[in-house]
Amino acid sequence: MIRPASLAFIALAITPALGGELPRYDVEAMCRAAPSLEAGARNTDRSCVRDETQAREQLAQHWSGFNAQRREACVQESSIGGPPSYVALLTCLQM
């Protein structure tokens, strides 16, 4: 079940993208909140932050080249089921 605070976070994260800007996600908070499947949670967090940061950098370089309607749809899709993710957003836009 999605809590009201989560919905507010998602709404705030989506709003800039609907205006044409790359959305701003709190990568560190998102990575800390992600379930850890390994015993080395600290390494998992670092890997998550690294992957999200790299995806954000790629998105920043190519954001204006993506179709605006596709960007909007992918921003919304990348937020389904939890906090938004730059990796999910980039994957959606590359498909």
C-alpha positions, 0 to 999 in steps of 0.5 A: 500500500502506498502511503500519503507521504510517498504519493506526495514525494512522487507528485513533487518528483514528477512535476518538473518533468511535466514542464520539460525539465529532468526531474530531481530525485533524492537518489540517496534516500531512494537507495537507502529505502530499497530492499537489500538482498545481500548481507552487504547493504552498505555496498548495495547502497553505494552501487545503487547510488553509483548506478542512479548517478550515472543514469542521471548524467546520461539523462541530463546529456540527452534529455532534450533529445527525447520526445516530450510525450515519451518523457512524460510517460516514462517519468510517470512509469518510472514512479510506479511501485515505489520511489522514482528511479533514474535507471528506470527512467533511462531504461524506459526512454531507451526502449 
